Every structure is written in structure tokens, then in C-alpha cells.
Amino acid sequence: MHDLLHDPLIGVRTRAGERRLSLPDLLAALSAGEVEGYTGLRAHQADPWHVFLVQLAASIQARQPTDTLPPDPAYWREGLLDLAGGKASAWHLLVEDVTQPAFMQHPWMSWEAEAADYGVTIKRGQTSYAPKATTPDELDVLVTSKNHDVKMARVGAEEVEAWLYALVLLQTTSGFLGQGNYGIVRMNGGFASRPVVAWAVSLHPSQRFQHEVAVVMQLRNSTVRTYGYAARGVTLTWVRPWSRSDHQFQLADLEPWFVEAARPIRLVRSPSGHLIALGATSKARQIGPKTLENGDVGDPWIPINTADKKKGRSAMTLSADGFTPERLTDLLFAQGFELTALQQPQVSEGPGWFVASCLVRGQGTTEGYHEVRIPVPPKARLALLHTGQRQTLGQLAQRLLSDAKAVQKALNTALAVLSEGGPDQADFERVESWLKTAKRDFGRRWESLYFPTLWRGAEEEHDTVRRDWQQRLVDEAHALLDEATQRLPLPANRTWRAITQAERAFHGLLRKHELPFPRRAPAHTLETMEDTTP
């Protein structure tokens, strides 16, 4: 029931309008360049779904190679069946016979043997369920302690497409969530996250799909050799029964683009007729060995942190700060990270995009969904392709970041002095919360300007670029300081002292770091600037 191989379950946008497609129809339409977007995907689901499709397509192509991606649904239907070992039920969302696989759902040994483990009880002939989820949102990995970022359990239980995306998210991106709830092998430990980082020649869904399938195909043989994968092995890890007492597979059993089904989950119909998800626990992660805890398994979308002090190498773990300019700079210029061919700039005409997303996980919480799409103009892309120019541009990037840090420090100090009414020694702890807000405001201003400024370095003199950058930083910071003098409640008998001392502190730190002064002084200090600056 709800057969992905034949039923039109997936909503897409095309030039001809919105359509609903089966999974083989979708792969064919992506291969033909017809898909322009999805109607049912939410932001945090988009990249994991894209990666899932690329993994399927690249695995099928490895078994049934063609010169170009075929726009023929029959080719993809046959390939999907082949990946499932001929078991068509592995592509059905709901299969009543629990001894058969369903989509992203392991088969059971028998109903009698496992039903109780999945929360099913039978008393006096009445069957009752303790479901893991009654709606797709409850099954999704997006967990918030206050249930406010994206409301859980808001999607109707009968929205089959939503169940499809929720299953993919849960099974391919989950981390550790309490005893018996293990996560995927493609992350650095149970409390990490699975990032998706790539260099895209286009943000058009079909073009990005075609490009990444091609690159991933080129990586296959080297990944097999490096990580010990099987040239022909298991790709869909939910087709066989899992005892849940140990690892179901070792890496050597799998093909390199295997699709995980990390949790024991089964969709069934409740007595009221609605879809619900049952869940059991396991005593081990699905993929072994146990010693593999660093997430370095050859995933083309995951950068490898080569500066991990404890593990040596590990899959990149994103903090709650997200993709900061510093982290993105490290990735773009491979500073402390080993990048795959999918994360390197491509030889092509026109601009490109550096794309990255990650749903950051904590211990039982979600610490934010982070996504960036950085446009890279043609000249900057060419510079990144040449080692010497890339290194030079990377050095400019570090200088720009250093300037931003210095101006941030000057602004923080000036704001602290101002908020304290002009004391001789600023009490930073007293105004810590207020400073965080101001720092965030300044960060938003300069972060939006950082990459456009950096790319100027691919075609302009770096000294000129940096002078302009420094001046813009100082002016933005000074504007925030000026705003603060207008809205911050200050003691009447210390207002003038607070303002002049804040300006003095700001200018003093600018001079210390050899930064320019603001191009415009605020009206209330114009006449006394010479007296209040060091």
C-alpha cells in the first residue's frame, strides 16, 4: 500500500505546473531536467532528501551503467527493485505482513516474536498500541524542548507524503536519543549531526541532482578501496530482518552509497484507521564496528576534520552557532578540513554556489537548522581552482575576519563603557546580556558583507579591498554605538561623560589595531572629538 514504485506520492513543481510522481517517475524527471522544486518538503528535509535520491541514482548507475542519466521511469523502477533484491514491498510505505520489508522499515521475524517490543499489547482479544508517533511530525528528527520552532504533530496523519519525508529524515540523520535509540554511522558520535556540504554548479534541483550523481559516480572506486566497501553488496539496509541485539551490517557488507535505516520502525494502521509508527529499541547501532565512532566513512557530503585532537580524524560537527563566516572560510579553503571532490570548485563556465546545511543536535534537543547558499562569481571560482590564487585569497579572508574581530572588540568595549555611565573601569559582567544582543546585531551586518567583499579579492588589489572593508566595519559599528547613545537610559548627571568616554574607548582601540576612524562623527560629539580621543 502506498507504493513508491507506482503510486504518484511525491509532489513536484515543473514548468508545466505542479505534478505528483512515483519515485521512478521522479528520478526520470530529474534526469530530464524537469523538476524545479518540491511541494511538500520543508527546509530541514530538502538536503537529506536530495542526498537520498543521489545515493539511489548513483547506486543504480553502478549496477546498470548508462552514458547519460535515463529519462525513462522503467529503467529506474527496475534499478530500485534490484537494490531491494527484488522485494517490491521494500518500496511500500505500509505493508500489513510484518515479516516483509516496507520502506525504511525492517521486516520482523514474526508478529508474535516482536510485536510486544514495538509497544503492542493484546488483552482479552483486544489489541492496543503505544506508538512512537501518530503523525509524521512526531516521527521527524526536528525536536525542540519548547516545541516552538516547527510545531510537532501538526501534519495530518493521512498525509502520506509527509510520512515519506519523515521516515527518510529519521532513518538517515538520527543521532543517539537515549538508551536503545542509536543513530547513524555517518556522524561523529551520537550527539553530533550529519552535515551536507557541496559545491553546486546550479541550485536548480534537477541540475544539482545530475551534477552530484556524476561526481559521486567518479568517487565510487576510490571510496571502495579506501574504506573497504563491497563493490556489490547491500545498499538498502532495511530489506533484511534485524535482531536488534548487535550490529546488522559491517562496512564491508555494504556498497559505498548505502542508505541507512538506523531505527527499528514500523508503520501500521491504528484501530481508527490512521497511520501510526511503532518503534522498538536496539542494543547496538545498525552499522558496525563499534569502534567506528568518528563518522569518517567516505560520505561525499561530509567534510573531515583533520584537526580533531581526540580522534585524529572525524566527520565535521557543527555547533549551535551554525555556519559562521569563520567555519565557512575554513571549509572553502580546506583549513583543518579534508574535502571531497564534491566539495571542491568545479571547472565550468559561470558562477557557482557553495552550499551547506545541517540540523544541529544536542542531547535530546535540536539546536537549530542552519543553511547557507553562497554565490561565488566566475572570477572567484577560477581563483579557487588554482592553488596559488586560492592560498592568497585565503590569506585575505583571514585578514578580513581579523579586522571584524578587532572592530567587534572595540564596539563591545565602547558599549560597556556607555552602559555603565562612563566608569573608569567597565563592568562587562553587568551588561553581558545587552552586549550579546549588540554583538549579534553587528555580526549580522558584517557577515552579510563578508563574502561579497572577499570575492572582490579575486579581481582587485587586496590592499584596496581591505581598506574599504575596514572602513565599512568601523562605520557600521559606530552607527550602532550612535544608536545606543540615543536609546540607552543613562543617568542625567553622567550622560555626557558616558558618551565621551565610550567614544574615547572606541577610538582608542581602533588606533591600537591600526583601523581607520569613522567617516562621520555623531552630532553630539563633533565639537569635542579632539578633546576626547587619545
C-alpha positions as CSV (number, residue, x, y, z in Angstrom):
1,M,0.0,0.0,0.0
2,H,1.3,3.5,-0.9
3,D,3.7,2.0,-3.4
4,L,6.6,4.3,-4.2
5,L,7.3,2.4,-7.4
6,H,4.0,3.1,-9.0
7,D,1.8,5.5,-6.9
8,P,2.1,9.3,-7.5
9,L,3.0,10.2,-3.9
10,I,5.6,12.9,-4.4
11,G,4.6,16.5,-5.3
12,V,6.9,18.5,-7.6
13,R,6.9,21.8,-9.5
14,T,7.7,21.8,-13.2
15,R,7.4,24.4,-15.9
16,A,4.1,22.9,-16.8
17,G,2.8,23.2,-13.3
18,E,2.5,21.0,-10.2
19,R,2.5,17.3,-10.6
20,R,2.6,14.2,-8.4
21,L,5.1,11.4,-9.3
22,S,6.2,8.0,-8.2
23,L,9.8,7.5,-7.2
24,P,10.9,6.1,-10.6
25,D,9.0,8.9,-12.3
26,L,10.8,11.5,-10.1
27,L,14.2,10.1,-10.9
28,A,13.3,10.1,-14.6
29,A,12.1,13.7,-14.4
30,L,15.2,14.8,-12.5
31,S,17.3,13.2,-15.2
32,A,15.4,15.0,-17.9
33,G,15.8,18.4,-16.0
34,E,12.1,18.8,-15.5
35,V,11.9,19.1,-11.7
36,E,12.1,22.7,-10.4
37,G,11.1,22.1,-6.8
38,Y,9.0,20.1,-4.4
39,T,5.6,21.0,-3.0
40,G,5.7,19.0,0.3
41,L,9.3,19.4,1.5
42,R,10.2,21.6,4.5
43,A,13.5,23.4,4.7
44,H,15.3,20.9,7.0
45,Q,14.2,18.0,4.9
46,A,15.4,19.2,1.5
47,D,19.1,18.3,1.6
48,P,18.7,14.9,3.2
49,W,16.0,14.1,0.6
50,H,18.3,15.3,-2.2
51,V,21.2,13.2,-0.8
52,F,18.9,10.1,-0.6
53,L,17.9,10.5,-4.3
54,V,21.6,10.9,-5.4
55,Q,22.6,7.8,-3.4
56,L,19.9,5.7,-5.1
57,A,20.7,7.0,-8.6
58,A,24.4,6.5,-8.2
59,S,24.0,3.0,-6.8
60,I,21.7,2.1,-9.7
61,Q,24.1,3.5,-12.2
62,A,26.9,1.5,-10.7
63,R,24.9,-1.7,-11.4
64,Q,23.4,-0.7,-14.7
65,P,25.7,2.0,-16.2
66,T,24.5,4.2,-19.0
67,D,26.2,7.1,-20.8
68,T,23.7,9.6,-19.5
69,L,21.0,9.5,-16.8
70,P,18.0,7.9,-18.5
71,P,14.7,9.9,-18.5
72,D,12.9,6.5,-18.6
73,P,10.9,5.6,-15.5
74,A,11.2,1.9,-16.4
75,Y,15.0,2.0,-16.0
76,W,14.7,3.5,-12.5
77,R,11.9,1.2,-11.5
78,E,14.0,-1.9,-12.4
79,G,17.0,-0.4,-10.7
80,L,15.1,0.3,-7.5
81,L,13.8,-3.3,-7.4
82,D,17.3,-4.6,-8.0
83,L,18.6,-2.6,-5.0
84,A,15.9,-4.2,-2.9
85,G,16.8,-7.7,-4.0
86,G,13.6,-8.0,-6.0
87,K,11.4,-7.3,-2.9
88,A,8.8,-4.8,-4.1
89,S,7.4,-4.3,-0.6
90,A,10.6,-2.6,0.4
91,W,9.2,0.4,-1.6
92,H,5.8,0.4,0.0
93,L,5.1,2.7,2.9
94,L,2.6,0.3,4.5
95,V,2.9,-3.4,4.4
96,E,0.5,-5.4,6.6
97,D,2.6,-8.5,6.6
98,V,5.3,-7.5,9.1
99,T,7.5,-10.3,8.0
100,Q,8.1,-8.4,4.8
101,P,10.2,-5.2,4.5
102,A,8.5,-1.9,4.0
103,F,10.0,1.5,3.0
104,M,12.7,2.3,5.6
105,Q,11.2,-0.4,7.8
106,H,12.8,-3.8,8.7
107,P,10.8,-7.0,8.4
108,W,10.0,-8.8,11.7
109,M,10.7,-12.4,12.5
110,S,7.0,-12.7,13.2
111,W,4.2,-10.7,14.8
112,E,4.2,-12.9,17.9
113,A,8.0,-12.6,18.4
114,E,8.3,-8.8,18.1
115,A,5.0,-7.0,18.5
116,A,5.5,-6.5,22.2
117,D,8.9,-4.9,21.6
118,Y,7.2,-2.4,19.4
119,G,4.6,-1.4,22.0
120,V,1.8,-3.7,21.0
121,T,-0.2,-5.4,23.8
122,I,-3.1,-7.9,23.5
123,K,-5.5,-8.3,26.4
124,R,-8.8,-10.2,26.2
125,G,-8.6,-10.3,22.5
126,Q,-8.2,-6.5,22.2
127,T,-5.0,-5.1,20.6
128,S,-3.7,-1.8,21.8
129,Y,-0.7,0.3,20.7
130,A,1.8,2.5,22.3
131,P,3.0,4.3,19.2
132,K,6.2,6.1,18.7
133,A,4.4,8.7,16.6
134,T,0.9,9.3,15.5
135,T,1.7,11.9,12.9
136,P,4.7,12.5,10.6
137,D,5.9,15.5,12.6
138,E,6.3,13.4,15.7
139,L,8.5,11.0,13.8
140,D,10.7,13.7,12.2
141,V,14.1,14.4,13.8
142,L,13.2,18.0,14.5
143,V,13.0,18.0,18.3
144,T,12.6,21.2,20.2
145,S,12.4,21.3,24.0
146,K,9.7,24.1,23.9
147,N,8.0,22.8,20.8
148,H,8.0,26.2,19.1
149,D,10.4,26.3,16.1
150,V,8.3,23.9,14.0
151,K,5.2,22.6,15.8
152,M,5.3,18.9,16.2
153,A,2.2,16.8,15.4
154,R,0.7,19.4,13.2
155,V,0.6,17.4,10.0
156,G,-2.5,15.2,9.5
157,A,-1.7,11.5,9.9
158,E,-3.0,10.6,6.5
159,E,-0.6,12.8,4.6
160,V,1.4,10.0,3.1
161,E,4.0,12.2,1.5
162,A,4.8,13.7,4.9
163,W,5.3,10.2,6.3
164,L,7.7,9.5,3.4
165,Y,9.9,12.5,4.2
166,A,9.7,11.9,8.0
167,L,10.9,8.3,7.5
168,V,13.9,9.4,5.4
169,L,14.9,12.1,7.9
170,L,14.6,9.8,10.9
171,Q,16.4,6.8,9.4
172,T,19.2,8.7,7.7
173,T,20.0,11.6,10.0
174,S,19.2,10.5,13.6
175,G,21.7,10.5,16.4
176,F,21.6,8.9,19.8
177,L,18.4,9.7,21.7
178,G,18.5,7.7,25.0
179,Q,19.2,4.0,25.7
180,G,18.3,1.7,22.8
181,N,17.8,4.6,20.3
182,Y,21.1,4.7,18.4
183,G,21.9,6.9,15.5
184,I,23.5,6.7,12.1
185,V,27.2,5.8,11.4
186,R,27.6,8.9,9.3
187,M,28.3,11.3,12.2
188,N,31.0,12.0,14.8
189,G,29.4,10.3,17.8
190,G,25.8,10.0,18.9
191,F,25.3,13.7,19.8
192,A,26.7,15.1,16.6
193,S,24.9,15.8,13.3
194,R,25.0,14.8,9.7
195,P,26.0,17.9,7.6
196,V,25.5,18.2,3.9
197,V,28.3,20.3,2.2
198,A,28.8,20.6,-1.5
199,W,29.9,22.7,-4.4
200,A,26.9,23.3,-6.7
201,V,27.1,24.4,-10.3
202,S,23.4,25.3,-10.0
203,L,20.7,25.5,-7.4
204,H,18.2,24.1,-9.8
205,P,17.1,20.8,-8.2
206,S,17.4,18.8,-11.5
207,Q,20.8,20.3,-12.4
208,R,22.2,19.8,-9.0
209,F,21.0,16.2,-8.9
210,Q,22.6,15.4,-12.3
211,H,25.9,17.1,-11.3
212,E,26.2,15.3,-8.0
213,V,25.3,11.9,-9.4
214,A,28.1,12.3,-11.9
215,V,30.7,13.4,-9.2
216,V,29.7,10.7,-6.8
217,M,30.0,8.1,-9.5
218,Q,33.6,9.2,-10.1
219,L,34.3,8.7,-6.4
220,R,32.9,5.2,-6.1
221,N,36.0,3.1,-6.9
222,S,38.4,5.1,-4.7
223,T,35.8,5.0,-1.8
224,V,35.5,1.3,-2.1
225,R,39.3,0.9,-1.9
226,T,39.9,3.3,0.9
227,Y,37.1,2.2,3.2
228,G,36.8,-1.4,2.4
229,Y,33.3,-1.4,1.0
230,A,31.8,-4.1,-1.2
231,A,31.8,-3.4,-5.0
232,R,28.5,-5.3,-5.0
233,G,26.8,-5.6,-1.6
234,V,23.9,-4.2,0.4
235,T,22.6,-0.7,-0.5
236,L,19.2,-0.7,1.3
237,T,19.8,-1.6,4.9
238,W,16.1,-2.3,5.8
239,V,15.4,-5.2,3.4
240,R,16.6,-7.9,5.9
241,P,15.4,-8.7,9.4
242,W,17.5,-7.2,12.2
243,S,17.7,-9.0,15.5
244,R,18.5,-5.7,17.2
245,S,20.9,-7.4,19.6
246,D,24.0,-6.5,17.6
247,H,25.2,-4.6,14.5
248,Q,23.2,-5.7,11.5
249,F,26.0,-4.9,9.0
250,Q,29.7,-4.1,8.9
251,L,31.0,-1.6,6.4
252,A,32.5,-4.5,4.3
253,D,28.9,-5.8,3.7
254,L,27.8,-2.5,2.2
255,E,28.1,-0.6,-1.0
256,P,29.6,2.9,-0.5
257,W,26.4,4.8,-1.1
258,F,24.3,2.6,1.2
259,V,21.1,4.1,2.7
260,E,20.8,3.6,6.4
261,A,17.6,2.7,8.3
262,A,19.0,3.4,11.7
263,R,15.9,2.7,13.9
264,P,13.5,-0.2,14.3
265,I,10.3,1.4,13.0
266,R,7.1,0.0,11.5
267,L,4.1,1.9,10.1
268,V,0.7,0.2,10.9
269,R,-2.9,1.3,10.8
270,S,-4.4,2.0,14.2
271,P,-7.9,0.7,15.2
272,S,-9.3,4.0,14.0
273,G,-7.7,3.5,10.5
274,H,-5.0,6.2,10.8
275,L,-1.3,5.6,10.1
276,I,0.8,5.4,13.2
277,A,4.5,4.5,13.7
278,L,5.6,1.8,16.1
279,G,9.1,1.8,17.4
280,A,11.4,-0.6,19.2
281,T,14.9,-0.3,20.7
282,S,18.2,-2.0,19.8
283,K,21.3,-2.9,21.8
284,A,23.6,-1.6,19.1
285,R,23.9,0.8,16.2
286,Q,22.7,-0.8,12.9
287,I,26.1,-0.4,11.2
288,G,29.4,-1.6,12.8
289,P,32.0,-1.9,14.0
290,K,31.5,-0.4,17.5
291,T,34.9,1.2,17.3
292,L,33.8,3.3,14.3
293,E,32.7,6.4,16.2
294,N,34.2,9.3,14.3
295,G,31.9,9.3,11.2
296,D,34.7,9.0,8.7
297,V,33.1,6.5,6.3
298,G,33.7,8.2,3.0
299,D,30.4,10.1,2.7
300,P,30.9,12.6,-0.2
301,W,28.9,15.3,1.5
302,I,30.7,15.3,4.9
303,P,34.0,17.3,5.3
304,I,36.5,15.5,7.5
305,N,38.0,17.4,10.4
306,T,41.7,16.6,10.3
307,A,42.5,18.6,13.4
308,D,40.4,16.5,15.9
309,K,42.6,16.4,19.0
310,K,41.0,13.3,20.4
311,K,40.2,11.2,17.3
312,G,42.7,12.5,14.7
313,R,40.0,12.5,12.0
314,S,36.3,12.9,12.4
315,A,33.2,14.0,10.5
316,M,32.6,17.7,10.8
317,T,30.4,18.6,13.8
318,L,28.5,21.9,13.7
319,S,27.9,23.8,16.8
320,A,24.8,25.8,17.7
321,D,26.5,28.9,16.2
322,G,25.9,27.3,12.8
323,F,27.9,28.1,9.6
324,T,29.7,31.1,10.8
325,P,32.0,33.0,8.4
326,E,34.9,31.5,10.2
327,R,33.7,28.0,9.7
328,L,32.7,28.6,6.1
329,T,36.2,30.1,5.4
330,D,37.9,27.0,6.9
331,L,35.7,24.8,4.6
332,L,36.2,26.9,1.4
333,F,40.0,27.0,1.8
334,A,40.4,23.5,3.4
335,Q,41.9,24.9,6.6
336,G,41.8,22.0,9.0
337,F,39.4,20.0,6.8
338,E,39.8,17.4,4.2
339,L,37.3,18.0,1.4
340,T,35.9,15.5,-1.1
341,A,35.6,16.1,-4.8
342,L,32.0,17.1,-4.3
343,Q,33.1,20.0,-2.1
344,Q,35.8,21.3,-4.5
345,P,35.1,24.1,-7.1
346,Q,34.3,22.6,-10.5
347,V,35.7,23.5,-13.8
348,S,32.8,25.2,-15.6
349,E,31.7,28.4,-17.1
350,G,29.8,31.0,-15.0
351,P,29.4,31.3,-11.2
352,G,28.9,28.5,-8.7
353,W,27.5,28.0,-5.2
354,F,28.9,26.7,-2.0
355,V,26.0,25.1,-0.2
356,A,25.8,23.7,3.3
357,S,23.1,22.6,5.7
358,C,22.8,20.9,9.0
359,L,20.2,20.3,11.6
360,V,22.4,20.7,14.8
361,R,21.6,18.2,17.5
362,G,22.2,18.4,21.2
363,Q,21.4,15.9,24.0
364,G,17.7,15.3,23.3
365,T,17.2,18.7,21.7
366,T,17.5,20.4,18.4
367,E,19.9,23.4,18.5
368,G,18.7,24.9,15.2
369,Y,18.6,24.2,11.5
370,H,21.4,26.0,9.6
371,E,21.6,26.5,5.9
372,V,23.8,28.7,3.6
373,R,23.9,29.2,-0.2
374,I,26.9,31.2,-1.0
375,P,27.1,32.5,-4.6
376,V,30.6,32.6,-6.0
377,P,31.2,34.8,-9.1
378,P,33.2,33.4,-12.0
379,K,36.5,35.1,-11.3
380,A,36.4,34.0,-7.7
381,R,35.6,30.4,-8.7
382,L,38.5,30.4,-11.1
383,A,40.8,31.7,-8.3
384,L,39.7,28.9,-6.0
385,L,40.7,26.4,-8.7
386,H,44.3,27.4,-8.7
387,T,46.4,26.6,-5.6
388,G,48.5,29.8,-5.5
389,Q,45.5,32.1,-6.0
390,R,43.4,30.1,-3.5
391,Q,46.1,30.5,-0.9
392,T,46.4,34.2,-1.5
393,L,42.6,34.6,-1.3
394,G,42.6,32.5,1.9
395,Q,45.1,34.9,3.4
396,L,42.9,37.8,2.6
397,A,40.0,36.0,4.2
398,Q,41.9,35.6,7.5
399,R,42.7,39.3,7.5
400,L,39.1,40.3,6.9
401,L,38.0,38.1,9.7
402,S,40.7,39.5,12.0
403,D,39.5,43.1,11.2
404,A,35.9,42.2,12.0
405,K,37.1,40.7,15.3
406,A,39.0,43.8,16.2
407,V,36.2,46.2,15.4
408,Q,33.8,43.9,17.4
409,K,36.1,44.2,20.4
410,A,36.2,48.0,20.1
411,L,32.4,48.2,19.8
412,N,31.9,45.8,22.8
413,T,34.2,47.9,25.0
414,A,32.6,51.2,24.0
415,L,29.1,49.8,24.6
416,A,30.1,48.5,28.0
417,V,31.6,51.9,29.0
418,L,28.5,53.7,27.7
419,S,26.0,51.4,29.6
420,E,27.9,51.8,32.8
421,G,27.6,55.6,32.6
422,G,31.3,56.2,31.8
423,P,33.2,54.4,34.6
424,D,36.9,54.4,34.8
425,Q,36.8,50.5,34.6
426,A,33.9,48.9,32.6
427,D,31.9,46.1,34.4
428,F,31.5,43.6,31.5
429,E,29.5,41.1,33.5
430,R,26.8,43.5,34.4
431,V,26.0,44.2,30.8
432,E,26.8,40.8,29.3
433,S,23.3,40.1,28.1
434,W,23.0,43.5,26.5
435,L,26.4,43.1,24.8
436,K,25.3,39.8,23.3
437,T,22.4,41.5,21.6
438,A,24.7,44.3,20.2
439,K,27.3,41.7,19.1
440,R,24.6,39.8,17.2
441,D,23.4,43.0,15.5
442,F,26.9,43.9,14.4
443,G,27.5,40.3,13.3
444,R,24.5,40.3,11.1
445,R,25.7,43.5,9.4
446,W,29.3,42.4,8.6
447,E,28.5,38.8,7.9
448,S,26.2,39.7,5.0
449,L,29.1,41.8,3.5
450,Y,31.9,39.3,4.1
451,F,31.8,37.0,1.1
452,P,31.0,39.7,-1.5
453,T,34.0,41.6,-0.1
454,L,36.2,38.5,-0.2
455,W,35.3,37.7,-3.8
456,R,36.4,41.2,-4.8
457,G,39.9,40.0,-3.9
458,A,39.8,37.8,-7.0
459,E,40.0,40.8,-9.3
460,E,41.1,43.8,-7.2
461,E,44.1,44.8,-5.2
462,H,43.9,43.2,-1.8
463,D,45.1,46.4,0.0
464,T,42.2,48.3,-1.6
465,V,39.7,45.7,-0.7
466,R,40.9,45.6,2.9
467,R,40.8,49.4,3.3
468,D,37.3,49.5,2.1
469,W,36.3,46.6,4.4
470,Q,37.9,48.2,7.5
471,Q,36.1,51.5,6.8
472,R,32.8,49.8,6.3
473,L,33.2,47.8,9.6
474,V,34.1,50.9,11.6
475,D,31.2,52.9,10.1
476,E,28.7,50.1,10.9
477,A,30.0,49.7,14.4
478,H,30.0,53.4,15.0
479,A,26.4,53.6,13.8
480,L,25.4,51.0,16.4
481,L,27.2,53.0,19.1
482,D,25.5,56.2,18.0
483,E,22.1,54.4,18.1
484,A,22.9,53.2,21.6
485,T,23.6,56.7,22.9
486,Q,20.1,57.7,21.8
487,R,18.1,54.8,23.3
488,L,20.1,53.6,26.3
489,P,18.8,55.1,29.6
490,L,21.7,56.9,31.2
491,P,22.0,58.8,34.4
492,A,21.3,62.5,33.7
493,N,24.4,63.6,35.6
494,R,26.6,61.2,33.8
495,T,25.2,61.2,30.2
496,W,27.8,63.4,28.7
497,R,30.6,61.6,30.4
498,A,29.3,58.2,29.3
499,I,29.1,59.3,25.7
500,T,32.5,60.9,25.6
501,Q,34.2,58.0,27.4
502,A,32.6,55.5,25.1
503,E,33.8,57.4,22.1
504,R,37.2,57.6,23.7
505,A,37.4,53.9,24.2
506,F,36.1,53.1,20.7
507,H,38.7,55.3,19.0
508,G,41.5,54.2,21.3
509,L,41.0,50.5,20.3
510,L,40.7,51.5,16.6
511,R,44.0,53.2,16.8
512,K,45.6,50.3,18.7
513,H,44.6,47.9,15.8
514,E,45.6,50.4,13.1
515,L,42.0,50.8,11.9
516,P,40.5,53.9,10.4
517,F,38.2,56.3,12.3
518,P,34.6,56.6,11.4
519,R,33.9,58.8,8.4
520,R,31.1,60.6,10.2
521,A,31.1,61.6,13.8
522,P,27.8,61.7,15.7
523,A,26.3,65.2,16.0
524,H,26.6,65.3,19.8
525,T,30.4,64.7,19.7
526,L,31.5,66.7,16.7
527,E,32.7,69.7,18.7
528,T,34.6,67.8,21.3
529,M,36.1,64.9,19.4
530,E,39.7,66.3,19.6
531,D,39.4,66.6,23.4
532,T,38.0,63.1,23.9
533,T,40.2,61.0,21.6
534,P,43.6,59.8,22.7
